[in-house]
Amino acid sequence: MPMSQIKAVEPGSPASQAGVLAGETLLQVGKNTILDVLDYKYFTYDPELTLQLQNAEGKKRTVTLTKEPGEDLGLVFDTYLMDRARPCANKCVFCFVDQLPKDLRESLYFKDDDARLSFLMGNYITMTNLSKREIQRIIDLHISPINISVHATEPELRTMLLGSRRGAEGFEIIRRFAEAKIIMNCQIVACPGLNDGPALQRSMEDLAGLYPEVNSVSIVPVGLTKWREGLYPLRPYSKEEAVTLIGQVEAFGAVCKKDYGSTLFWCSDEFYLKAEIMLPEDEYYEDYAQLENGVGMLRLLEVEFRGASIGIEEVPEVMPFAIATGVAAAPFLREMIDRAAVKCHTKLNYTIYPIRNLFFGETIDVAGLITGGDLISQLKGKALGNRLLIAKNMLRYGETVFLDDVTIAQVERELGVPIVAVGQDGFELYEAVFGVV
């Protein structure tokens, strides 16, 4: 079945009003062939369109429609991309997928490196899997912004880190995108002794030279599980190394702030927690462009949490509760909640349980990778009050299943307490804790 075959037409949509039928294949919009979702979204923006369609018998017809600029046509295709997701052919030395245990659900082992998902869903791409045609299409259609995994700008080092000879082309492609005025948000996964120190300094200087098209850069520590047999020998950052790297990035960020008006380079919260350094204040993170990489996530949570308490002078009695979170963030959450309790004159009866990650290994200390099995094994028999708060990002998106396929219902049954999954939102957390917002 062609990927551009229409699976359904939304009732009342512009396509429905124009008489487009489920089962037809969308061939062209105007004179433009539709190969995938990028073509579809780009060429259907205008208010007046001509669609070329083909039915199952191969008969072609043309329909015209009018709509608001940017309004969706209302067509539903078999896959979101109208194509297969592009797999990643790299063999990155730090690839998290390569560090997964066996027998997880199959979808977790798929590595994508798809530019379309970068633009539409915010995924990061290395660009080593882009063809020359795809690079040119990004430029021609001015697909912006896109998210790029840089890791290093020095060609030989990037080739080694990505395990791909095309890694060497990375910075030149970034330069071409910058010349085309395409906005890029970048990330660097820092590995001790490989792409930090002088190599990181070169990467930052190279990328800063492309501001403002290079809009933001996050530096995050490599994540290492216990399932690394046969993989490149890597180790986590020590406290002292984290302190040094933060100092290097903040110093260069200060130069960028003076020269360009933007700090441009930010370390993720993980680095500050590893270094046991207080997170920077709210204004340091500017527009929080790198939240998805954990840059400023805890600070924004605290700002929102504090904002939720504005105008609330006193909170009535709060029923006992517990919070399960990653080892790294537990002290920060405890301090934040205790301050709020003092402000609203409420005595809280709660416990924060830092969950050691036995499933992936204890070097993984973030909340998002905690499994249902670890919650059960470490909390069974503990005082949990009348509800257990967890981070919603522990669960498969839009579902109630943890990474190890244990469900919330199973955890609730084993622990004997209702679970409240809280999003990365300070207002939502305040309501879950205090029952008011």
Backbone hydrogen bonds in HBPLUS format (Angstrom, degrees):
<---DONOR---> <-ACCEPTOR-->    atom                        ^
c    i                          cat <-CA-CA->   ^        H-A-AA   ^      H-
h    n   atom  resd res      DA  || num        DHA   H-A  angle D-A-AA Bond
n    s   type  num  typ     dist DA aas  dist angle  dist       angle   num
A0005-GLN N   A0002-PRO O   3.01 MM   3  5.38 156.1  2.07 117.1 117.7     1
A0026-LEU N   A0004-SER O   3.08 MM  22  5.62 168.1  2.10 144.4 141.0     2
A0006-ILE N   A0024-GLU O   2.69 MM  18  5.58 178.6  1.69 170.3 169.8     3
A0023-GLY N   A0006-ILE O   2.74 MM  17  5.29 168.2  1.75 149.9 154.2     4
A0007-LYS N   A0076-VAL O   2.65 MM  69  5.46 143.1  1.78 150.4 162.1     5
A0008-ALA N   A0076-VAL O   3.18 MM  68  5.01 152.5  2.26 132.8 134.8     6
A0076-VAL N   A0008-ALA O   2.85 MM  68  5.01 155.1  1.92 162.9 156.2     7
A0010-GLU N   A0074-GLY O   2.87 MM  64  5.10 171.3  1.87 156.0 157.9     8
A0013-SER N   A0010-GLU O   3.14 MM   3  5.60 159.9  2.18 136.6 137.0     9
A0017-GLN N   A0013-SER O   2.95 MM   4  6.24 162.3  1.98 159.9 164.3    10
A0018-ALA N   A0014-PRO O   3.05 MM   4  6.22 135.0  2.26 137.1 148.8    11
A0015-ALA N   A0073-LEU O   2.95 MM  58  5.25 159.1  2.00 154.8 150.8    12
A0018-ALA N   A0015-ALA O   3.19 MM   3  5.05 127.5  2.48  90.1 103.9    13
A0020-VAL N   A0015-ALA O   3.02 MM   5  5.41 163.4  2.04 158.3 153.5    14
A0019-GLY N   A0016-SER O   3.04 MM   3  5.16 154.8  2.10 102.8 110.8    15
A0024-GLU N   A0021-LEU O   3.27 MM   3  5.89 162.9  2.30 131.0 134.0    16
A0025-THR N   A0054-GLN O   2.78 MM  29  5.12 158.3  1.82 145.7 153.2    17
A0054-GLN N   A0025-THR O   2.97 MM  29  5.12 139.8  2.13 136.2 147.8    18
A0027-LEU N   A0052-GLN O   2.89 MM  25  5.51 160.3  1.92 158.1 162.4    19
A0034-ILE N   A0027-LEU O   3.02 MM   7  5.79 165.3  2.04 145.2 145.3    20
A0028-GLN N   A0052-GLN O   3.44 MM  24  5.02 160.4  2.48 126.1 130.6    21
A0052-GLN N   A0028-GLN O   2.90 MM  24  5.02 170.2  1.91 142.6 144.4    22
A0029-VAL N   A0032-ASN O   2.94 MM   3  5.32 154.9  2.00 149.2 154.3    23
A0032-ASN N   A0029-VAL O   3.04 MM   3  5.32 160.6  2.08 128.0 128.8    24
A0030-GLY N   A0050-THR O   2.75 MM  20  5.15 160.8  1.79 156.0 159.3    25
A0040-TYR N   A0036-ASP O   3.05 MM   4  6.29 164.4  2.08 151.7 156.7    26
A0037-VAL N   A0081-LEU O   2.96 MM  44  4.97 145.3  2.08 137.5 133.4    27
A0041-LYS N   A0037-VAL O   2.85 MM   4  5.98 170.1  1.86 151.9 153.4    28
A0042-TYR N   A0038-LEU O   2.95 MM   4  5.96 162.7  1.98 149.1 154.7    29
A0043-PHE N   A0039-ASP O   2.89 MM   4  5.83 171.3  1.90 154.4 157.5    30
A0044-THR N   A0040-TYR O   3.15 MM   4  5.93 123.6  2.49 138.1 148.5    31
A0070-GLY N   A0045-TYR O   2.77 MM  25  4.42 166.3  1.79 140.2 142.4    32
A0067-LYS N   A0047-PRO O   2.85 MM  20  4.85 140.8  2.00 136.6 146.3    33
A0049-LEU N   A0065-LEU O   3.03 MM  16  5.52 167.1  2.04 157.5 161.6    34
A0065-LEU N   A0049-LEU O   3.00 MM  16  5.52 153.4  2.08 150.2 155.2    35
A0051-LEU N   A0063-VAL O   2.78 MM  12  5.34 164.5  1.80 164.4 168.4    36
A0063-VAL N   A0051-LEU O   2.98 MM  12  5.34 157.0  2.03 148.7 156.0    37
A0053-LEU N   A0061-ARG O   2.84 MM   8  5.38 171.7  1.85 164.7 167.3    38
A0061-ARG N   A0053-LEU O   2.90 MM   8  5.38 151.8  1.98 144.0 149.1    39
A0055-ASN N   A0059-LYS O   2.94 MM   4  5.50 160.0  1.98 151.1 153.6    40
A0058-GLY N   A0055-ASN O   2.92 MM   3  5.35 162.3  1.95 117.3 122.5    41
A0071-GLU N   A0068-GLU O   2.99 MM   3  5.25 162.3  2.02 128.3 132.3    42
A0082-MET N   A0079-THR O   3.05 MM   3  5.07 146.8  2.16 101.3 111.5    43
A0113-ASP N   A0086-ARG O   3.10 MM  27  6.04 159.4  2.14 159.2 160.5    44
A0088-CYS N   A0111-LYS O   2.80 MM  23  5.32 143.9  1.93 132.5 135.2    45
A0091-LYS N   A0162-LEU O   2.95 MM  71  5.72 148.2  2.05 146.9 149.7    46
A0095-CYS N   A0092-CYS O   3.29 MM   3  5.15 173.2  2.30 106.5 108.1    47
A0093-VAL N   A0161-LEU O   2.98 MM  68  5.65 153.0  2.06 151.0 158.0    48
A0099-GLN N   A0096-PHE O   2.92 MM   3  5.11 149.1  2.01 104.5 114.6    49
A0100-LEU N   A0097-VAL O   3.23 MM   3  5.48 159.1  2.28 116.7 115.2    50
A0108-LEU N   A0105-ARG O   3.09 MM   3  5.96 153.6  2.16 125.4 131.3    51
A0109-TYR N   A0106-GLU O   3.06 MM   3  5.71 158.0  2.11 119.4 125.6    52
A0110-PHE N   A0107-SER O   3.32 MM   3  5.53 165.6  2.34 107.1 111.4    53
A0117-LEU N   A0114-ASP O   3.05 MM   3  5.43 125.2  2.36 105.9 118.8    54
A0118-SER N   A0114-ASP O   3.16 MM   4  6.56 138.4  2.34 142.1 154.2    55
A0119-PHE N   A0115-ALA O   3.15 MM   4  6.48 157.0  2.21 149.6 152.9    56
A0120-LEU N   A0116-ARG O   2.93 MM   4  6.04 162.8  1.96 148.4 154.0    57
A0121-MET N   A0117-LEU O   2.80 MM   4  4.99 148.7  1.89 123.4 133.3    58
A0123-ASN N   A0117-LEU O   3.22 MM   6  5.61 159.1  2.26 124.3 120.5    59
A0122-GLY N   A0118-SER O   3.18 MM   4  4.60 134.4  2.40 109.0 116.6    60
A0125-ILE N   A0147-ASN O   3.08 MM  22  6.42 156.9  2.13 136.9 140.4    61
A0149-SER N   A0125-ILE O   2.71 MM  24  5.49 167.7  1.73 137.6 141.9    62
A0130-LEU N   A0127-MET O   3.33 MM   3  5.27 167.5  2.34 105.3 106.6    63
A0135-ILE N   A0131-SER O   3.00 MM   4  6.33 157.9  2.05 154.1 159.9    64
A0136-GLN N   A0132-LYS O   3.02 MM   4  6.22 162.1  2.05 147.7 152.5    65
A0137-ARG N   A0133-ARG O   2.84 MM   4  6.07 148.6  1.94 144.6 154.2    66
A0138-ILE N   A0134-GLU O   3.02 MM   4  6.25 156.8  2.08 147.5 152.2    67
A0139-ILE N   A0135-ILE O   3.22 MM   4  6.55 152.9  2.30 142.6 149.7    68
A0140-ASP N   A0136-GLN O   2.72 MM   4  5.97 164.8  1.74 155.5 160.3    69
A0141-LEU N   A0137-ARG O   2.81 MM   4  5.79 170.2  1.82 153.5 156.1    70
A0142-HIS N   A0138-ILE O   3.00 MM   4  5.57 111.5  2.49 122.8 137.7    71
A0143-ILE N   A0138-ILE O   3.01 MM   5  5.13 155.4  2.07 141.4 149.3    72
A0142-HIS N   A0139-ILE O   3.18 MM   3  4.85 140.7  2.35  91.0 102.5    73
A0146-ILE N   A0183-ILE O   3.05 MM  37  6.57 151.2  2.13 154.2 160.3    74
A0185-ASN N   A0146-ILE O   3.05 MM  39  6.44 158.0  2.10 151.1 158.0    75
A0148-ILE N   A0185-ASN O   2.87 MM  37  6.25 155.6  1.93 150.5 158.7    76
A0187-GLN N   A0148-ILE O   2.98 MM  39  6.45 140.4  2.14 156.1 160.6    77
A0150-VAL N   A0187-GLN O   2.91 MM  37  5.86 151.0  2.00 156.8 165.7    78
A0152-ALA N   A0150-VAL O   2.71 MM   2  5.45 144.9  1.83  96.0  91.4    79
A0151-HIS N   A0187-GLN O   3.39 MM  36  6.64 151.8  2.48 132.9 139.7    80
A0158-ARG N   A0154-GLU O   2.96 MM   4  6.09 165.3  1.98 164.9 169.8    81
A0159-THR N   A0155-PRO O   2.96 MM   4  6.14 156.1  2.01 149.9 156.6    82
A0160-MET N   A0156-GLU O   3.06 MM   4  6.30 155.9  2.12 144.7 150.7    83
A0161-LEU N   A0157-LEU O   2.90 MM   4  6.17 162.4  1.94 154.6 159.2    84
A0162-LEU N   A0158-ARG O   2.99 MM   4  6.06 162.2  2.02 151.3 155.2    85
A0163-GLY N   A0159-THR O   2.92 MM   4  5.75 125.0  2.23 136.9 150.2    86
A0164-SER N   A0159-THR O   3.33 MM   5  5.37 142.9  2.48 139.5 146.8    87
A0167-GLY N   A0164-SER O   2.93 MM   3  5.39 161.8  1.97 113.5 119.3    88
A0169-GLU N   A0166-ARG O   3.03 MM   3  5.52 155.1  2.09 113.1 120.2    89
A0170-GLY N   A0167-GLY O   3.15 MM   3  5.53 164.3  2.18 114.0 119.0    90
A0173-ILE N   A0169-GLU O   3.09 MM   4  6.35 152.9  2.17 158.1 166.6    91
A0174-ILE N   A0170-GLY O   3.01 MM   4  6.32 160.7  2.05 152.8 158.6    92
A0175-ARG N   A0171-PHE O   2.86 MM   4  6.08 151.0  1.95 142.0 150.1    93
A0176-ARG N   A0172-GLU O   2.96 MM   4  6.26 150.6  2.05 141.3 148.8    94
A0177-PHE N   A0173-ILE O   2.91 MM   4  6.24 159.7  1.95 154.2 159.4    95
A0178-ALA N   A0174-ILE O   2.91 MM   4  6.17 155.4  1.97 147.8 154.9    96
A0179-GLU N   A0175-ARG O   2.95 MM   4  6.24 154.9  2.01 147.8 154.2    97
A0180-ALA N   A0176-ARG O   3.07 MM   4  6.35 137.0  2.27 139.6 151.2    98
A0180-ALA N   A0177-PHE O   3.04 MM   3  5.01 126.6  2.34  93.5 108.1    99
A0182-ILE N   A0177-PHE O   3.00 MM   5  5.31 168.7  2.01 149.3 148.4   100
A0181-LYS N   A0178-ALA O   2.92 MM   3  4.96 158.6  1.96 107.7 112.0   101
A0184-MET N   A0213-GLU O   2.66 MM  29  5.93 160.3  1.70 167.6 163.1   102
A0215-ASN N   A0184-MET O   2.77 MM  31  5.70 152.4  1.84 152.4 162.1   103
A0186-CYS N   A0216-SER O   2.81 MM  30  6.12 173.6  1.81 157.3 157.0   104
A0218-SER N   A0186-CYS O   2.95 MM  32  6.44 154.0  2.02 142.2 146.6   105
A0188-ILE N   A0218-SER O   2.78 MM  30  6.14 144.5  1.90 157.2 169.3   106
A0220-VAL N   A0188-ILE O   2.97 MM  32  6.33 159.1  2.02 157.0 163.8   107
A0190-ALA N   A0220-VAL O   2.77 MM  30  5.91 157.3  1.82 160.4 167.1   108
A0222-VAL N   A0190-ALA O   3.03 MM  32  5.70 140.5  2.19 165.5 153.4   109
A0194-LEU N   A0191-CYS O   3.04 MM   3  5.53 167.2  2.05 139.4 139.8   110
A0201-GLN N   A0197-GLY O   3.04 MM   4  6.36 156.2  2.09 151.5 159.0   111
A0202-ARG N   A0198-PRO O   2.96 MM   4  6.26 157.8  2.01 150.5 155.2   112
A0203-SER N   A0199-ALA O   3.03 MM   4  6.28 162.1  2.06 146.4 151.4   113
A0204-MET N   A0200-LEU O   2.87 MM   4  6.12 163.3  1.89 155.7 159.7   114
A0205-GLU N   A0201-GLN O   2.97 MM   4  6.16 162.1  2.00 150.1 155.1   115
A0206-ASP N   A0202-ARG O   2.86 MM   4  6.04 163.8  1.88 156.7 161.1   116
A0207-LEU N   A0203-SER O   2.98 MM   4  6.12 167.6  2.00 151.8 155.2   117
A0208-ALA N   A0204-MET O   2.85 MM   4  5.91 157.9  1.90 148.8 155.5   118
A0209-GLY N   A0205-GLU O   3.20 MM   4  6.31 141.4  2.36 138.5 147.0   119
A0210-LEU N   A0207-LEU O   2.96 MM   3  5.43 161.9  1.99 113.5 119.5   120
A0211-TYR N   A0208-ALA O   3.13 MM   3  5.37 163.6  2.15 116.2 115.8   121
A0213-GLU N   A0210-LEU O   3.03 MM   3  5.93 114.5  2.47 139.3 143.8   122
A0214-VAL N   A0210-LEU O   3.08 MM   4  5.60 159.1  2.12 120.1 125.5   123
A0217-VAL N   A0264-LEU O   2.80 MM  47  6.04 137.8  1.98 165.1 176.9   124
A0266-TRP N   A0217-VAL O   2.98 MM  49  6.41 158.4  2.03 164.0 171.1   125
A0219-ILE N   A0266-TRP O   2.88 MM  47  6.20 147.3  1.99 152.5 156.8   126
A0268-SER N   A0219-ILE O   3.01 MM  49  6.11 151.0  2.10 156.0 151.5   127
A0226-LYS N   A0360-PHE O   2.60 MM 134  5.84 149.2  1.69 156.5 162.5   128
A0231-LEU N   A0228-ARG O   3.04 MM   3  5.38 165.4  2.06 135.5 134.9   129
A0242-ALA N   A0238-SER O   2.96 MM   4  6.15 155.0  2.02 149.4 156.4   130
A0243-VAL N   A0239-LYS O   3.00 MM   4  6.29 154.2  2.07 149.3 156.1   131
A0244-THR N   A0240-GLU O   3.06 MM   4  6.34 159.5  2.10 146.9 151.9   132
A0245-LEU N   A0241-GLU O   2.94 MM   4  6.18 163.0  1.97 151.2 155.4   133
A0246-ILE N   A0242-ALA O   2.96 MM   4  6.11 166.0  1.98 151.6 155.5   134
A0247-GLY N   A0243-VAL O   3.03 MM   4  6.24 160.7  2.07 148.1 153.5   135
A0248-GLN N   A0244-THR O   3.01 MM   4  6.30 153.0  2.08 147.6 154.8   136
A0249-VAL N   A0245-LEU O   2.95 MM   4  6.21 166.6  1.97 158.9 161.2   137
A0250-GLU N   A0246-ILE O   2.83 MM   4  5.94 168.7  1.85 157.6 161.3   138
A0251-ALA N   A0247-GLY O   3.01 MM   4  5.97 151.9  2.09 139.2 146.9   139
A0252-PHE N   A0248-GLN O   3.14 MM   4  6.38 162.3  2.17 146.6 150.8   140
A0253-GLY N   A0249-VAL O   2.80 MM   4  5.92 152.9  1.87 146.9 155.9   141
A0254-ALA N   A0250-GLU O   2.92 MM   4  6.10 144.3  2.05 141.5 149.5   142
A0255-VAL N   A0251-ALA O   3.30 MM   4  6.66 147.6  2.41 139.5 147.3   143
A0256-CYS N   A0252-PHE O   2.99 MM   4  6.35 157.6  2.04 150.5 156.5   144
A0257-LYS N   A0253-GLY O   2.86 MM   4  6.10 152.1  1.94 145.9 153.9   145
A0258-LYS N   A0254-ALA O   3.11 MM   4  6.32 152.0  2.19 140.8 147.3   146
A0259-ASP N   A0255-VAL O   2.88 MM   4  6.14 158.5  1.93 150.8 157.3   147
A0260-TYR N   A0256-CYS O   2.65 MM   4  5.41 165.3  1.67 150.9 156.0   148
A0261-GLY N   A0257-LYS O   2.95 MM   4  4.44 133.4  2.17 108.6 119.6   149
A0265-PHE N   A0263-THR O   2.69 MM   2  5.67 144.4  1.81 101.3  95.5   150
A0271-PHE N   A0268-SER O   3.10 MM   3  5.73 135.4  2.30 113.5 122.6   151
A0269-ASP N   A0294-GLY O   2.81 MM  25  5.84 173.6  1.82 150.8 150.9   152
A0272-TYR N   A0269-ASP O   3.00 MM   3  5.24 113.7  2.46 102.2 117.9   153
A0273-LEU N   A0269-ASP O   2.93 MM   4  6.25 158.7  1.98 159.3 166.1   154
A0274-LYS N   A0270-GLU O   2.88 MM   4  6.05 157.7  1.93 148.8 155.0   155
A0275-ALA N   A0271-PHE O   2.90 MM   4  6.07 152.2  1.98 145.3 153.2   156
A0276-GLU N   A0272-TYR O   2.91 MM   4  5.86 114.6  2.34 133.0 148.7   157
A0277-ILE N   A0272-TYR O   3.02 MM   5  5.17 162.6  2.05 149.7 153.4   158
A0276-GLU N   A0273-LEU O   3.21 MM   3  4.91 143.9  2.35  91.3 101.8   159
A0284-TYR N   A0281-GLU O   3.07 MM   3  5.70 144.4  2.20 117.1 126.7   160
A0285-TYR N   A0282-ASP O   3.18 MM   3  5.96 147.4  2.29 120.1 126.1   161
A0286-GLU N   A0283-GLU O   3.21 MM   3  5.45 168.0  2.23 111.6 114.6   162
A0288-TYR N   A0285-TYR O   2.82 MM   3  5.23 162.2  1.85 136.5 142.0   163
A0293-ASN N   A0290-GLN O   3.08 MM   3  5.48 147.9  2.19 109.3 118.6   164
A0295-VAL N   A0290-GLN O   3.19 MM   5  5.37 157.0  2.24 139.6 138.0   165
A0294-GLY N   A0291-LEU O   2.78 MM   3  5.06 154.2  1.85 119.5 120.5   166
A0300-LEU N   A0296-GLY O   2.92 MM   4  6.06 165.8  1.94 157.3 160.5   167
A0301-LEU N   A0297-MET O   3.02 MM   4  6.16 153.3  2.09 140.2 148.1   168
A0302-GLU N   A0298-LEU O   2.95 MM   4  6.20 155.1  2.02 145.8 151.8   169
A0303-VAL N   A0299-ARG O   2.93 MM   4  6.23 155.6  1.99 149.5 156.3   170
A0304-GLU N   A0300-LEU O   2.91 MM   4  6.11 166.6  1.93 154.9 157.8   171
A0305-PHE N   A0301-LEU O   2.84 MM   4  5.95 157.2  1.89 146.5 153.9   172
A0306-ARG N   A0302-GLU O   2.87 MM   4  6.01 159.6  1.91 147.4 152.5   173
A0307-GLY N   A0303-VAL O   2.90 MM   4  6.06 149.5  1.99 140.4 149.8   174
A0308-ALA N   A0304-GLU O   2.87 MM   4  6.14 141.3  2.02 146.9 156.7   175
A0309-SER N   A0306-ARG O   3.14 MM   3  5.43 143.0  2.28 102.3 112.6   176
A0310-ILE N   A0307-GLY O   3.20 MM   3  5.42 163.2  2.23 107.6 112.8   177
A0312-ILE N   A0309-SER O   2.98 MM   3  5.31 162.9  2.01 130.6 132.8   178
A0315-VAL N   A0344-CYS O   3.21 MM  29  5.80 144.5  2.34 157.2 148.6   179
A0386-ASN N   A0320-PRO O   2.81 MM  66  5.93 169.1  1.82 140.6 137.1   180
A0321-PHE N   A0349-ASN O   3.19 MM  28  6.79 146.6  2.30 146.8 156.7   181
A0351-THR N   A0321-PHE O   3.32 MM  30  6.93 139.4  2.50 136.7 147.7   182
A0322-ALA N   A0387-ARG O   3.05 MM  65  6.47 148.6  2.15 155.7 164.7   183
A0389-LEU N   A0322-ALA O   2.81 MM  67  6.20 168.7  1.82 155.7 156.1   184
A0323-ILE N   A0351-THR O   2.92 MM  28  6.37 154.0  1.98 155.3 159.6   185
A0353-TYR N   A0323-ILE O   2.72 MM  30  6.04 171.8  1.73 174.3 176.8   186
A0324-ALA N   A0389-LEU O   2.99 MM  65  6.30 165.4  2.01 175.0 175.4   187
A0325-THR N   A0353-TYR O   3.21 MM  28  6.45 161.9  2.25 148.8 152.2   188
A0355-ILE N   A0325-THR O   2.86 MM  30  5.96 173.8  1.86 176.2 177.0   189
A0328-ALA N   A0365-ASP O   3.19 MM  37  5.50 165.7  2.21 143.0 146.8   190
A0333-LEU N   A0329-ALA O   3.09 MM   4  6.34 163.6  2.12 163.4 168.3   191
A0334-ARG N   A0330-ALA O   3.03 MM   4  6.22 163.8  2.06 156.9 161.4   192
A0335-GLU N   A0331-PRO O   3.07 MM   4  6.24 167.1  2.09 150.4 153.2   193
A0336-MET N   A0332-PHE O   3.05 MM   4  6.22 160.1  2.10 149.0 154.7   194
A0337-ILE N   A0333-LEU O   2.95 MM   4  6.13 164.7  1.98 156.3 159.4   195
A0338-ASP N   A0334-ARG O   2.95 MM   4  6.06 162.4  1.98 151.7 157.1   196
A0339-ARG N   A0335-GLU O   3.08 MM   4  6.20 156.8  2.14 145.7 151.1   197
A0340-ALA N   A0336-MET O   3.24 MM   4  6.47 155.1  2.30 140.6 147.0   198
A0341-ALA N   A0337-ILE O   2.96 MM   4  6.22 151.8  2.04 149.4 157.2   199
A0342-VAL N   A0338-ASP O   3.13 MM   4  6.40 155.1  2.20 148.0 153.3   200
A0343-LYS N   A0339-ARG O   3.12 MM   4  6.37 158.0  2.17 145.4 151.5   201
A0344-CYS N   A0340-ALA O   3.07 MM   4  6.35 153.0  2.14 149.4 155.4   202
A0346-THR N   A0341-ALA O   2.96 MM   5  5.09 174.0  1.96 151.3 152.5   203
A0345-HIS N   A0342-VAL O   3.23 MM   3  5.07 164.8  2.25 104.3 106.5   204
A0358-LEU N   A0356-ARG O   3.07 MM   2  5.92 116.8  2.49 112.1  95.6   205
A0361-GLY N   A0357-ASN O   2.96 MM   4  5.39 133.2  2.19 124.4 138.3   206
A0364-ILE N   A0361-GLY O   3.04 MM   3  5.90 165.9  2.06 124.0 128.6   207
A0370-ILE N   A0367-ALA O   3.12 MM   3  5.58 162.6  2.15 125.9 124.3   208
A0375-LEU N   A0371-THR O   3.16 MM   4  6.49 152.0  2.25 144.7 152.5   209
A0376-ILE N   A0372-GLY O   3.02 MM   4  6.31 161.2  2.06 151.7 156.1   210
A0377-SER N   A0373-GLY O   2.98 MM   4  6.17 171.9  1.98 152.8 155.0   211
A0378-GLN N   A0374-ASP O   3.09 MM   4  5.98 151.8  2.17 141.9 148.2   212
A0379-LEU N   A0375-LEU O   3.01 MM   4  5.78 133.3  2.23 143.0 152.3   213
A0380-LYS N   A0376-ILE O   3.11 MM   4  5.59 139.8  2.28 145.4 148.1   214
A0382-LYS N   A0379-LEU O   2.95 MM   3  5.27 163.9  1.98 134.0 134.3   215
A0388-LEU N   A0418-PRO O   2.91 MM  30  6.29 153.4  1.98 157.6 165.9   216
A0420-VAL N   A0388-LEU O   2.84 MM  32  6.03 164.1  1.87 148.2 151.8   217
A0390-ILE N   A0420-VAL O   3.00 MM  30  6.28 159.5  2.04 152.8 154.3   218
A0422-VAL N   A0390-ILE O   2.83 MM  32  6.09 172.2  1.84 166.9 167.3   219
A0394-MET N   A0391-ALA O   3.08 MM   3  5.83 161.8  2.11 121.9 124.1   220
A0392-LYS N   A0422-VAL O   2.78 MM  30  5.04 160.0  1.82 134.9 131.1   221
A0395-LEU N   A0392-LYS O   3.03 MM   3  5.79 167.4  2.04 122.7 126.8   222
A0396-ARG N   A0401-VAL O   2.75 MM   5  5.57 158.2  1.80 161.8 168.1   223
A0399-GLU N   A0396-ARG O   2.90 MM   3  5.37 159.6  1.94 144.3 142.4   224
A0408-ILE N   A0400-THR O   2.98 MM   8  5.65 150.1  2.08 158.1 159.7   225
A0402-PHE N   A0406-VAL O   2.85 MM   4  5.46 178.6  1.85 167.0 166.7   226
A0405-ASP N   A0402-PHE O   2.94 MM   3  5.24 154.0  2.00 121.0 121.8   227
A0410-GLN N   A0407-THR O   3.12 MM   3  5.22 121.0  2.49  96.2 110.1   228
A0411-VAL N   A0407-THR O   3.13 MM   4  6.53 159.6  2.18 150.9 155.9   229
A0412-GLU N   A0408-ILE O   2.82 MM   4  6.07 165.7  1.84 160.9 164.9   230
A0413-ARG N   A0409-ALA O   2.96 MM   4  6.10 154.9  2.02 142.2 149.1   231
A0414-GLU N   A0410-GLN O   2.98 MM   4  6.19 157.0  2.03 148.7 154.6   232
A0415-LEU N   A0411-VAL O   2.89 MM   4  6.00 157.0  1.94 153.3 159.3   233
A0416-GLY N   A0412-GLU O   2.71 MM   4  5.42 133.3  1.92 139.5 150.4   234
A0425-ASP N   A0423-GLY O   2.76 MM   2  5.40 134.6  1.97 108.0  93.2   235
A0429-LEU N   A0425-ASP O   3.00 MM   4  6.28 154.9  2.06 151.2 158.9   236
A0430-TYR N   A0426-GLY O   2.93 MM   4  6.06 157.3  1.98 143.3 149.3   237
A0431-GLU N   A0427-PHE O   3.07 MM   4  6.31 161.4  2.10 148.6 152.9   238
A0432-ALA N   A0428-GLU O   3.01 MM   4  6.22 153.9  2.08 142.8 150.2   239
A0433-VAL N   A0429-LEU O   2.92 MM   4  6.15 146.4  2.03 149.7 158.6   240
A0434-PHE N   A0430-TYR O   2.82 MM   4  5.88 170.5  1.83 160.4 161.3   241
A0435-GLY N   A0431-GLU O   2.69 MM   4  4.60 136.7  1.88 122.9 133.4   242
